[in-house]
Amino acid sequence: LPRLGPSVFKVFLPCFPSLTLANEGGERGRGLPGEVPCSHTMARLLSLVPRGKSGPTEIVIYDIHHLQERFYFEDNVVPRLE
């Protein structure tokens, strides 16, 4: 994708996983030992999407259950919650 050089890059997600370490997953929550909290992991993976020519990648999420998940993304992407 970076070789093609898109000027604007947007990712549309119909839903976003809501399993977080604080409420359900991991060893401190109610989840199974060794269970991966998928919302933080998914946000970190989506933050690796390369930037377009005009700026950071915009990630549009339509169904999000926990609003604090917008802070899981890094600076090279812009999450937009709808």
C-alpha positions as CSV (number, residue, x, y, z in Angstrom):
1,L,0.0,0.0,0.0
2,P,2.7,2.6,0.8
3,R,4.2,1.9,-2.7
4,L,1.0,2.9,-4.4
5,G,1.0,6.3,-2.5
6,P,-2.7,6.9,-1.8
7,S,-3.4,10.5,-0.9
8,V,-6.2,9.6,1.6
9,F,-6.6,6.2,3.3
10,K,-9.6,5.3,5.3
11,V,-10.5,2.0,7.1
12,F,-14.2,1.3,7.8
13,L,-15.0,-1.2,10.6
14,P,-18.6,-2.3,11.1
15,C,-17.9,-3.2,14.7
16,F,-15.0,-3.2,17.2
17,P,-14.2,-5.9,19.7
18,S,-15.0,-4.8,23.2
19,L,-13.0,-7.2,25.4
20,T,-10.7,-5.1,27.6
21,L,-8.3,-6.1,30.3
22,A,-10.0,-4.1,32.9
23,N,-13.5,-5.7,32.6
24,E,-13.3,-9.2,31.1
25,G,-9.9,-10.4,29.9
26,G,-6.5,-11.2,31.2
27,E,-5.4,-12.4,34.6
28,R,-6.8,-9.5,36.6
29,G,-10.2,-9.6,35.0
30,R,-12.9,-12.3,34.9
31,G,-11.5,-13.9,31.7
32,L,-9.5,-17.1,31.4
33,P,-5.8,-17.0,32.3
34,G,-3.8,-16.2,29.2
35,E,-6.7,-14.7,27.3
36,V,-5.7,-11.7,25.1
37,P,-7.8,-8.5,25.6
38,C,-8.7,-8.1,21.9
39,S,-9.7,-4.4,21.9
40,H,-6.3,-3.1,22.8
41,T,-4.6,-5.6,20.6
42,M,-6.8,-4.7,17.6
43,A,-6.2,-1.0,18.2
44,R,-2.4,-1.6,18.2
45,L,-2.6,-3.6,15.0
46,L,-4.7,-0.9,13.3
47,S,-2.3,1.8,14.4
48,L,0.4,0.2,12.2
49,V,-1.5,1.1,9.1
50,P,0.8,3.4,7.1
51,R,0.0,7.1,6.6
52,G,-1.4,8.5,3.4
53,K,0.2,11.5,1.5
54,S,-2.2,14.0,3.1
55,G,-1.9,12.8,6.7
56,P,-2.8,10.0,9.1
57,T,-5.1,7.1,8.3
58,E,-8.7,7.6,9.4
59,I,-10.4,4.6,11.0
60,V,-14.2,4.9,11.0
61,I,-15.8,2.6,13.6
62,Y,-19.6,2.2,13.5
63,D,-20.4,0.0,16.4
64,I,-18.2,0.7,19.5
65,H,-19.3,-0.3,23.0
66,H,-16.7,1.4,25.2
67,L,-15.8,4.9,24.4
68,Q,-12.4,4.7,26.2
69,E,-11.2,2.5,23.4
70,R,-10.5,5.6,21.2
71,F,-7.5,6.2,23.4
72,Y,-6.0,2.8,22.6
73,F,-4.9,4.0,19.1
74,E,-1.5,5.6,18.5
75,D,-0.8,9.0,16.9
76,N,-0.4,7.8,13.3
77,V,-4.2,7.0,12.9
78,V,-7.3,9.0,13.7
79,P,-10.2,7.1,15.1
80,R,-13.7,8.4,14.2
81,L,-16.6,6.9,16.2
82,E,-20.0,6.8,14.7
